[in-house]
Amino acid sequence: MTERQTIAIIEHLEDMPDPRQQGKVLYPLAEIILTSLCAVICGAESYVEIEELGEAKIVFLKQFLPFENGIPSHDTFGIVFSSIDAKGFSQKFIA
């Protein structure tokens, strides 16, 4: 497969504000959301489990996004999700 497949949910969330300092971002928000979504669908219940599933399924995830820096740590998942606007994210996700 030479071209990445697209996922409608990621395209829909592309314009969601990322509260992190852009110069310090190693992991794009779309990669964090995709990894988390896939992991939770598979039964992950913690950031550690999200990280573990991401590491185990990195080849699958790379079909959709580049993951140039690999999978974020469980700490990064926690920091990102604690800093995004939960209400705004929920509204975008439901839409």
MMTF fields as JSON, N, C-alpha, C and O atoms, coordinates in Angstrom:
{
  "mmtfVersion": "1.0.0",
  "mmtfProducer": "UNKNOWN",
  "numBonds": 379,
  "numAtoms": 380,
  "numGroups": 95,
  "numChains": 1,
  "numModels": 1,
  "chainsPerModel": [1],
  "groupsPerChain": [95],
  "chainIdList": ["A"],
  "bondAtomList": [4, 2, 8, 6, 12, 10, 16, 14, 20, 18, 24, 22, 28, 26, 32, 30, 36, 34, 40, 38, 44, 42, 48, 46, 52, 50, 56, 54, 60, 58, 64, 62, 68, 66, 72, 70, 76, 74, 80, 78, 84, 82, 88, 86, 92, 90, 96, 94, 100, 98, 104, 102, 108, 106, 112, 110, 116, 114, 120, 118, 124, 122, 128, 126, 132, 130, 136, 134, 140, 138, 144, 142, 148, 146, 152, 150, 156, 154, 160, 158, 164, 162, 168, 166, 172, 170, 176, 174, 180, 178, 184, 182, 188, 186, 192, 190, 196, 194, 200, 198, 204, 202, 208, 206, 212, 210, 216, 214, 220, 218, 224, 222, 228, 226, 232, 230, 236, 234, 240, 238, 244, 242, 248, 246, 252, 250, 256, 254, 260, 258, 264, 262, 268, 266, 272, 270, 276, 274, 280, 278, 284, 282, 288, 286, 292, 290, 296, 294, 300, 298, 304, 302, 308, 306, 312, 310, 316, 314, 320, 318, 324, 322, 328, 326, 332, 330, 336, 334, 340, 338, 344, 342, 348, 346, 352, 350, 356, 354, 360, 358, 364, 362, 368, 366, 372, 370, 376, 374],
  "bondOrderList": [1, 1, 1, 1, 1, 1, 1, 1, 1, 1, 1, 1, 1, 1, 1, 1, 1, 1, 1, 1, 1, 1, 1, 1, 1, 1, 1, 1, 1, 1, 1, 1, 1, 1, 1, 1, 1, 1, 1, 1, 1, 1, 1, 1, 1, 1, 1, 1, 1, 1, 1, 1, 1, 1, 1, 1, 1, 1, 1, 1, 1, 1, 1, 1, 1, 1, 1, 1, 1, 1, 1, 1, 1, 1, 1, 1, 1, 1, 1, 1, 1, 1, 1, 1, 1, 1, 1, 1, 1, 1, 1, 1, 1, 1],
  "groupList": [{"groupName": "MET", "atomNameList": ["N", "CA", "C", "O"], "elementList": ["N", "C", "C", "O"], "formalChargeList": [0, 0, 0, 0], "bondAtomList": [1, 0, 2, 1, 3, 2], "bondOrderList": [1, 1, 2], "singleLetterCode": "M", "chemCompType": "L-PEPTIDE LINKING"}, {"groupName": "THR", "atomNameList": ["N", "CA", "C", "O"], "elementList": ["N", "C", "C", "O"], "formalChargeList": [0, 0, 0, 0], "bondAtomList": [1, 0, 2, 1, 3, 2], "bondOrderList": [1, 1, 2], "singleLetterCode": "T", "chemCompType": "L-PEPTIDE LINKING"}, {"groupName": "GLU", "atomNameList": ["N", "CA", "C", "O"], "elementList": ["N", "C", "C", "O"], "formalChargeList": [0, 0, 0, 0], "bondAtomList": [1, 0, 2, 1, 3, 2], "bondOrderList": [1, 1, 2], "singleLetterCode": "E", "chemCompType": "L-PEPTIDE LINKING"}, {"groupName": "ARG", "atomNameList": ["N", "CA", "C", "O"], "elementList": ["N", "C", "C", "O"], "formalChargeList": [0, 0, 0, 0], "bondAtomList": [1, 0, 2, 1, 3, 2], "bondOrderList": [1, 1, 2], "singleLetterCode": "R", "chemCompType": "L-PEPTIDE LINKING"}, {"groupName": "GLN", "atomNameList": ["N", "CA", "C", "O"], "elementList": ["N", "C", "C", "O"], "formalChargeList": [0, 0, 0, 0], "bondAtomList": [1, 0, 2, 1, 3, 2], "bondOrderList": [1, 1, 2], "singleLetterCode": "Q", "chemCompType": "L-PEPTIDE LINKING"}, {"groupName": "ILE", "atomNameList": ["N", "CA", "C", "O"], "elementList": ["N", "C", "C", "O"], "formalChargeList": [0, 0, 0, 0], "bondAtomList": [1, 0, 2, 1, 3, 2], "bondOrderList": [1, 1, 2], "singleLetterCode": "I", "chemCompType": "L-PEPTIDE LINKING"}, {"groupName": "ALA", "atomNameList": ["N", "CA", "C", "O"], "elementList": ["N", "C", "C", "O"], "formalChargeList": [0, 0, 0, 0], "bondAtomList": [1, 0, 2, 1, 3, 2], "bondOrderList": [1, 1, 2], "singleLetterCode": "A", "chemCompType": "L-PEPTIDE LINKING"}, {"groupName": "HIS", "atomNameList": ["N", "CA", "C", "O"], "elementList": ["N", "C", "C", "O"], "formalChargeList": [0, 0, 0, 0], "bondAtomList": [1, 0, 2, 1, 3, 2], "bondOrderList": [1, 1, 2], "singleLetterCode": "H", "chemCompType": "L-PEPTIDE LINKING"}, {"groupName": "LEU", "atomNameList": ["N", "CA", "C", "O"], "elementList": ["N", "C", "C", "O"], "formalChargeList": [0, 0, 0, 0], "bondAtomList": [1, 0, 2, 1, 3, 2], "bondOrderList": [1, 1, 2], "singleLetterCode": "L", "chemCompType": "L-PEPTIDE LINKING"}, {"groupName": "ASP", "atomNameList": ["N", "CA", "C", "O"], "elementList": ["N", "C", "C", "O"], "formalChargeList": [0, 0, 0, 0], "bondAtomList": [1, 0, 2, 1, 3, 2], "bondOrderList": [1, 1, 2], "singleLetterCode": "D", "chemCompType": "L-PEPTIDE LINKING"}, {"groupName": "PRO", "atomNameList": ["N", "CA", "C", "O"], "elementList": ["N", "C", "C", "O"], "formalChargeList": [0, 0, 0, 0], "bondAtomList": [1, 0, 2, 1, 3, 2], "bondOrderList": [1, 1, 2], "singleLetterCode": "P", "chemCompType": "L-PEPTIDE LINKING"}, {"groupName": "GLY", "atomNameList": ["N", "CA", "C", "O"], "elementList": ["N", "C", "C", "O"], "formalChargeList": [0, 0, 0, 0], "bondAtomList": [1, 0, 2, 1, 3, 2], "bondOrderList": [1, 1, 2], "singleLetterCode": "G", "chemCompType": "PEPTIDE LINKING"}, {"groupName": "LYS", "atomNameList": ["N", "CA", "C", "O"], "elementList": ["N", "C", "C", "O"], "formalChargeList": [0, 0, 0, 0], "bondAtomList": [1, 0, 2, 1, 3, 2], "bondOrderList": [1, 1, 2], "singleLetterCode": "K", "chemCompType": "L-PEPTIDE LINKING"}, {"groupName": "VAL", "atomNameList": ["N", "CA", "C", "O"], "elementList": ["N", "C", "C", "O"], "formalChargeList": [0, 0, 0, 0], "bondAtomList": [1, 0, 2, 1, 3, 2], "bondOrderList": [1, 1, 2], "singleLetterCode": "V", "chemCompType": "L-PEPTIDE LINKING"}, {"groupName": "TYR", "atomNameList": ["N", "CA", "C", "O"], "elementList": ["N", "C", "C", "O"], "formalChargeList": [0, 0, 0, 0], "bondAtomList": [1, 0, 2, 1, 3, 2], "bondOrderList": [1, 1, 2], "singleLetterCode": "Y", "chemCompType": "L-PEPTIDE LINKING"}, {"groupName": "SER", "atomNameList": ["N", "CA", "C", "O"], "elementList": ["N", "C", "C", "O"], "formalChargeList": [0, 0, 0, 0], "bondAtomList": [1, 0, 2, 1, 3, 2], "bondOrderList": [1, 1, 2], "singleLetterCode": "S", "chemCompType": "L-PEPTIDE LINKING"}, {"groupName": "CYS", "atomNameList": ["N", "CA", "C", "O"], "elementList": ["N", "C", "C", "O"], "formalChargeList": [0, 0, 0, 0], "bondAtomList": [1, 0, 2, 1, 3, 2], "bondOrderList": [1, 1, 2], "singleLetterCode": "C", "chemCompType": "L-PEPTIDE LINKING"}, {"groupName": "PHE", "atomNameList": ["N", "CA", "C", "O"], "elementList": ["N", "C", "C", "O"], "formalChargeList": [0, 0, 0, 0], "bondAtomList": [1, 0, 2, 1, 3, 2], "bondOrderList": [1, 1, 2], "singleLetterCode": "F", "chemCompType": "L-PEPTIDE LINKING"}, {"groupName": "ASN", "atomNameList": ["N", "CA", "C", "O"], "elementList": ["N", "C", "C", "O"], "formalChargeList": [0, 0, 0, 0], "bondAtomList": [1, 0, 2, 1, 3, 2], "bondOrderList": [1, 1, 2], "singleLetterCode": "N", "chemCompType": "L-PEPTIDE LINKING"}],
  "groupTypeList": [0, 1, 2, 3, 4, 1, 5, 6, 5, 5, 2, 7, 8, 2, 9, 0, 10, 9, 10, 3, 4, 4, 11, 12, 13, 8, 14, 10, 8, 6, 2, 5, 5, 8, 1, 15, 8, 16, 6, 13, 5, 16, 11, 6, 2, 15, 14, 13, 2, 5, 2, 2, 8, 11, 2, 6, 12, 5, 13, 17, 8, 12, 4, 17, 8, 10, 17, 2, 18, 11, 5, 10, 15, 7, 9, 1, 17, 11, 5, 13, 17, 15, 15, 5, 9, 6, 12, 11, 17, 15, 4, 12, 17, 5, 6],
  "groupIdList": [1, 2, 3, 4, 5, 6, 7, 8, 9, 10, 11, 12, 13, 14, 15, 16, 17, 18, 19, 20, 21, 22, 23, 24, 25, 26, 27, 28, 29, 30, 31, 32, 33, 34, 35, 36, 37, 38, 39, 40, 41, 42, 43, 44, 45, 46, 47, 48, 49, 50, 51, 52, 53, 54, 55, 56, 57, 58, 59, 60, 61, 62, 63, 64, 65, 66, 67, 68, 69, 70, 71, 72, 73, 74, 75, 76, 77, 78, 79, 80, 81, 82, 83, 84, 85, 86, 87, 88, 89, 90, 91, 92, 93, 94, 95],
  "secStructList": [7, 7, 1, 7, 7, 7, 7, 2, 2, 2, 2, 2, 2, 6, 6, 1, 7, 7, 7, 1, 7, 4, 4, 4, 7, 1, 1, 7, 2, 2, 2, 2, 2, 2, 2, 2, 2, 2, 2, 2, 2, 6, 6, 7, 7, 1, 2, 2, 2, 2, 2, 2, 2, 2, 2, 2, 6, 2, 2, 2, 2, 6, 6, 6, 1, 7, 7, 6, 6, 7, 7, 7, 7, 2, 2, 2, 2, 2, 2, 2, 2, 2, 2, 1, 7, 2, 2, 2, 2, 2, 2, 2, 2, 2, 7],
  "xCoordList": [0.86, 0.0, 0.909, 1.701, 0.799, 1.662, 1.022, 1.723, -0.271, -0.953, -1.625, -2.16, -1.591, -2.254, -3.77, -4.297, -4.45, -5.901, -6.347, -5.617, -7.519, -8.027, -9.102, -9.821, -9.194, -10.205, -11.031, -10.501, -12.332, -13.214, -13.154, -13.192, -13.063, -13.05, -11.808, -11.894, -10.68, -9.452, -9.582, -9.205, -10.112, -10.317, -11.264, -11.069, -12.28, -13.257, -12.638, -13.046, -11.669, -11.057, -9.818, -9.212, -9.437, -8.218, -8.178, -7.113, -9.317, -9.316, -9.507, -9.678, -9.48, -9.609, -8.36, -7.244, -8.531, -7.369, -6.479, -6.964, -5.195, -4.208, -3.591, -2.909, -3.811, -3.356, -1.853, -1.353, -1.14, 0.3, 1.1, 0.639, 2.298, 3.195, 3.717, 4.43, 3.354, 3.62, 5.087, 5.373, 6.003, 7.421, 7.911, 8.999, 7.124, 7.534, 6.757, 6.921, 5.926, 5.062, 5.811, 6.221, 5.985, 6.588, 5.541, 5.791, 4.365, 3.309, 2.077, 1.45, 1.724, 0.544, -0.723, -0.864, -1.618, -2.864, -3.637, -4.235, -3.627, -4.346, -3.804, -4.577, -2.492, -1.901, -2.3, -2.56, -2.344, -2.741, -4.2, -4.542, -5.058, -6.483, -6.707, -7.461, -6.06, -6.228, -5.775, -6.487, -4.622, -4.111, -5.067, -5.382, -5.527, -6.432, -7.75, -8.252, -8.307, -9.583, -9.481, -10.325, -8.453, -8.274, -8.071, -8.63, -7.281, -6.997, -8.241, -8.48, -9.023, -10.236, -11.243, -11.9, -11.364, -12.239, -11.794, -12.619, -10.486, -9.933, -9.946, -9.507, -10.443, -10.589, -9.608, -9.632, -8.746, -7.802, -8.559, -9.545, -8.089, -8.751, -7.824, -8.217, -6.616, -5.671, -4.72, -4.635, -4.007, -3.028, -1.893, -1.34, -1.543, -0.506, -0.972, -0.2, -2.223, -2.747, -2.861, -2.674, -3.166, -3.21, -1.816, -1.66, -0.809, 0.569, 0.962, 1.542, 0.65, 1.008, 0.338, 0.985, -0.935, -1.622, -1.03, -0.841, -0.74, -0.13, 1.181, 1.44, 2.013, 3.3, 3.081, 3.786, 2.103, 1.84, 1.243, 1.416, 0.541, -0.174, 0.36, -0.369, 1.62, 2.191, 2.144, 1.906, 2.359, 2.326, 0.922, 0.778, -0.1, -1.484, -1.756, -2.314, -1.365, -1.635, -0.946, -1.47, 0.224, 0.974, 0.296, 0.72, -0.737, -1.511, -2.283, -2.67, -2.505, -3.369, -2.63, -2.993, -1.601, -0.812, 0.652, 0.949, 1.573, 2.99, 3.64, 4.521, 3.246, 3.856, 5.385, 6.073, 5.902, 7.344, 8.139, 9.287, 7.544, 8.239, 7.74, 7.988, 7.049, 6.546, 5.291, 4.541, 5.084, 3.916, 4.31, 5.365, 3.468, 3.765, 3.755, 3.18, 4.393, 4.363, 2.996, 2.216, 2.719, 1.454, 1.336, 0.233, 2.457, 2.432, 1.964, 1.196, 2.427, 2.026, 0.526, -0.146, -0.001, -1.451, -2.196, -3.157, -1.752, -2.407, -2.347, -3.347, -1.185, -1.009, -1.893, -2.559, -1.895, -2.679, -4.169, -4.862, -4.661, -6.094, -6.528, -7.691, -5.628, -6.0, -5.969, -6.529, -5.321, -5.201, -6.163, -6.38, -6.738, -7.666, -9.026, -9.382, -9.757, -11.091, -12.036, -12.427, -12.396, -13.201, -14.567, -15.037, -15.194, -16.504, -16.406, -17.217, -15.413, -15.207, -14.88, -15.379, -14.039, -13.681, -14.922, -15.158, -15.693, -16.906, -17.875, -18.44, -18.065, -18.97, -18.477, -19.266, -17.17, -16.603, -16.724, -17.052, -16.457, -16.495, -17.907, -18.099, -18.883, -20.276, -20.751, -21.483, -20.332, -20.731, -20.192, -20.419],
  "yCoordList": [-1.176, 0.0, 1.242, 1.427, 2.073, 3.237, 4.499, 5.337, 4.653, 5.822, 5.464, 4.367, 6.411, 6.189, 6.22, 7.016, 5.356, 5.383, 6.564, 7.006, 7.06, 8.162, 7.658, 6.704, 8.31, 7.976, 9.226, 10.275, 9.113, 10.267, 10.944, 12.172, 10.179, 10.788, 11.664, 12.727, 11.244, 12.039, 13.302, 14.383, 13.181, 14.361, 15.345, 16.557, 14.826, 15.681, 16.412, 17.53, 15.799, 16.396, 17.237, 17.8, 17.328, 18.035, 19.492, 20.002, 20.155, 21.564, 21.783, 22.918, 20.713, 20.84, 21.519, 21.141, 22.508, 23.215, 22.296, 21.518, 22.401, 21.65, 22.626, 23.563, 22.434, 23.404, 23.377, 24.203, 22.458, 22.333, 23.389, 23.923, 23.688, 24.627, 23.953, 22.952, 24.511, 23.848, 23.504, 22.496, 24.291, 24.006, 22.805, 22.295, 22.347, 21.241, 19.955, 18.974, 19.949, 18.8, 17.744, 18.001, 16.56, 15.438, 14.522, 13.844, 14.507, 13.596, 14.409, 15.024, 14.422, 15.178, 14.699, 13.521, 15.625, 15.325, 14.211, 13.36, 14.213, 13.171, 11.78, 10.828, 11.651, 10.356, 9.917, 8.738, 10.862, 10.551, 10.115, 9.15, 10.819, 10.477, 9.129, 8.302, 8.897, 7.626, 6.462, 5.465, 6.572, 5.506, 5.244, 4.095, 6.315, 6.183, 5.554, 4.665, 6.005, 5.48, 3.979, 3.196, 3.592, 2.172, 1.35, 0.262, 1.867, 1.138, 0.973, -0.103, 2.019, 1.941, 0.975, 0.214, 1.0, 0.042, -1.39, -2.299, -1.579, -2.91, -3.253, -4.337, -2.349, -2.66, -1.99, -2.263, -1.122, -0.429, 0.427, 1.078, 0.42, 1.162, 2.145, 2.766, 2.289, 3.223, 3.744, 3.202, 4.806, 5.349, 4.356, 4.308, 3.576, 2.548, 1.524, 1.132, 1.094, 0.123, 0.723, 0.017, 2.017, 2.683, 2.666, 2.337, 3.015, 2.991, 1.579, 1.406, 0.583, -0.802, -1.264, -1.891, -0.963, -1.356, -0.616, -1.199, 0.67, 1.432, 0.828, 0.707, 0.448, -0.18, -1.506, -1.817, -2.274, -3.582, -3.461, -4.358, -2.356, -2.197, -1.04, -0.489, -0.673, 0.479, 0.281, 1.242, -0.912, -1.156, -0.874, -0.248, -1.326, -1.051, 0.452, 0.987, 1.133, 2.569, 3.388, 4.412, 2.936, 3.668, 3.616, 4.317, 2.809, 2.816, 4.122, 4.505, 4.807, 5.976, 7.287, 8.322, 7.25, 8.446, 8.043, 6.865, 8.989, 8.623, 8.083, 7.229, 8.539, 8.114, 8.172, 7.218, 9.296, 9.463, 9.306, 8.862, 9.663, 9.559, 8.383, 8.321, 7.467, 6.293, 6.603, 7.527, 5.812, 5.946, 6.77, 6.543, 7.717, 8.509, 7.647, 6.559, 8.146, 7.46, 7.624, 8.496, 6.786, 6.907, 8.267, 8.798, 8.835, 10.174, 11.217, 12.116, 11.1, 12.047, 11.95, 12.972, 10.732, 10.59, 11.305, 12.033, 11.097, 11.73, 13.238, 13.91, 13.778, 15.227, 15.83, 16.841, 15.211, 15.747, 15.717, 16.718, 14.593, 14.506, 15.354, 15.748, 15.636, 16.518, 17.986, 18.834, 18.295, 19.693, 20.108, 21.302, 19.142, 19.536, 19.904, 19.481, 20.69, 21.111, 19.914, 19.532, 19.33, 18.113, 18.321, 17.464, 19.443, 19.709, 19.868, 19.315, 20.623, 20.819, 19.516, 19.254, 18.695, 17.404, 16.519, 15.882, 16.482, 15.67, 16.092, 15.247, 17.387, 17.88, 17.512, 17.092, 17.669, 17.319, 15.817, 15.386, 15.033, 13.577, 13.108, 12.267, 13.625, 13.243, 13.672, 12.937, 14.86, 15.365, 14.457, 14.71],
  "zCoordList": [0.0, 0.0, 0.0, 0.924, -1.009, -1.109, -0.547, 0.02, -0.685, -0.149, 1.159, 1.324, 2.091, 3.37, 3.188, 2.411, 3.903, 3.916, 4.773, 5.66, 4.51, 5.319, 6.261, 5.963, 7.388, 8.382, 8.6, 8.963, 8.379, 8.473, 9.836, 9.906, 10.917, 12.252, 12.433, 13.048, 11.918, 12.029, 11.191, 11.642, 9.976, 9.139, 9.812, 9.733, 10.466, 11.142, 12.337, 12.652, 12.996, 14.182, 13.872, 14.784, 12.594, 12.211, 12.675, 13.022, 12.685, 13.061, 14.561, 15.006, 15.334, 16.783, 17.342, 16.986, 18.209, 18.756, 19.595, 20.417, 19.373, 20.146, 21.14, 20.726, 22.44, 23.443, 23.719, 24.483, 23.119, 23.397, 22.643, 21.634, 23.138, 22.471, 21.212, 21.28, 20.064, 18.789, 18.546, 17.9, 19.033, 18.831, 19.609, 19.343, 20.567, 21.427, 21.16, 21.886, 20.142, 19.867, 19.052, 17.92, 19.63, 18.911, 18.309, 17.312, 18.922, 18.508, 18.118, 18.98, 16.839, 16.397, 17.115, 17.443, 17.344, 18.036, 17.333, 17.992, 16.016, 15.266, 15.588, 15.693, 15.745, 16.08, 17.487, 17.727, 18.404, 19.782, 19.82, 20.502, 19.094, 19.084, 18.406, 18.918, 17.26, 16.557, 17.428, 17.543, 18.032, 18.892, 20.039, 20.348, 20.667, 21.812, 21.412, 22.099, 20.316, 19.849, 19.557, 19.994, 18.824, 18.51, 19.781, 19.917, 20.701, 21.931, 22.793, 23.34, 22.916, 23.736, 23.102, 23.813, 21.783, 21.103, 21.393, 21.493, 21.526, 21.806, 23.295, 23.679, 24.133, 25.55, 26.486, 27.686, 25.981, 26.864, 27.862, 27.518, 29.103, 30.164, 30.871, 31.859, 30.383, 31.005, 29.937, 28.835, 30.289, 29.347, 29.11, 28.012, 30.105, 29.941, 28.904, 28.029, 28.998, 28.037, 26.638, 25.646, 26.548, 25.236, 24.621, 23.445, 25.406, 24.911, 24.465, 23.393, 25.276, 24.949, 23.652, 22.814, 23.484, 22.256, 21.058, 19.991, 21.244, 20.16, 19.706, 18.509, 20.673, 20.336, 19.599, 18.639, 20.059, 19.447, 18.044, 17.219, 17.77, 16.496, 15.65, 14.825, 15.848, 15.138, 13.617, 12.885, 13.143, 11.697, 11.158, 10.108, 11.859, 11.463, 11.473, 10.515, 12.548, 12.688, 11.6, 11.162, 11.17, 10.138, 8.769, 7.85, 8.618, 7.376, 7.233, 6.129, 8.362, 8.381, 8.639, 8.08, 9.477, 9.816, 9.908, 10.109, 9.767, 9.677, 10.956, 10.862, 12.127, 13.383, 13.292, 13.656, 12.805, 12.61, 13.903, 13.874, 15.026, 16.309, 17.136, 18.341, 16.509, 17.212, 18.013, 17.699, 19.049, 19.916, 21.146, 21.737, 21.523, 22.717, 23.984, 24.003, 25.024, 26.314, 26.958, 26.574, 27.931, 28.649, 29.324, 29.454, 29.753, 30.357, 29.351, 29.695, 28.105, 27.067, 26.799, 26.663, 26.723, 26.543, 27.671, 27.422, 28.9, 30.042, 29.993, 30.246, 29.669, 29.607, 28.516, 28.737, 27.352, 26.235, 26.56, 26.378, 27.034, 27.306, 28.494, 28.577, 29.396, 30.509, 30.098, 30.793, 28.973, 28.565, 27.447, 27.235, 26.732, 25.666, 26.26, 27.359, 25.512, 25.917, 25.794, 24.691, 26.934, 26.939, 26.285, 25.538, 26.563, 25.993, 24.469, 23.726, 24.019, 22.584, 21.878, 20.784, 22.503, 21.934, 21.84, 20.813, 22.886, 22.913, 21.812, 21.118, 21.657, 20.621, 19.225, 18.378, 18.982, 17.673, 17.422, 16.317, 18.458, 18.309, 18.008, 17.13, 18.706, 18.495, 17.104, 16.441, 16.665, 15.34, 14.251, 13.068]
}
